[in-house]
Amino acid sequence: MHTALLRSGKHAVTDEKISQRAYLLWLKKGRPKGYESEILREAKLELENEFAAKSRRRRFFQKARDSFGGFCLGQN
């Protein structure tokens, strides 16, 4: 299964990461038969949500750094 995925450096959501997450979910769910596609979708959604949350945090801190010239406001 090849998909167009979110990519941004080392935090990219790749097919390999989806497969690894899906395998762990499959084990956690007791190795059910016939639910492979559902587990793959669940793994992809989890990873995309994690990626989006990390991206939002990076943007927030970048904006704060740009607005205040850094985090050490006491220094001139």
VENMOLIN-V680117 format. One record per pair of residues at least 4 apart in sequence whose C-alpha atoms are under 7 Angstrom apart, sorted by the first residue. I is the first residue (numbers start at 1). J is the second residue. Records with the same first field share a line. If there is no record, write none. Layout:
I=J  J
This chain:
2=15
5=13  14
6=12  13
7=12  13
8=12
11=51
13=17  47  48
14=18
15=19
16=20
17=21
18=22  40  43  44
19=23
20=24
21=25  43
22=26  39  40  43
23=27
24=28
25=29  39
26=30  31  32  39
27=31
35=39
36=40
37=41
38=42
39=43
40=44
41=45
42=46
43=47
44=48
45=49
46=50
47=51
48=52
49=53
50=54
51=55
52=56
53=57
54=58
55=59
56=60
57=61
58=62
59=63
60=64
61=65
62=66
63=67
64=68
65=69  70  71
66=70
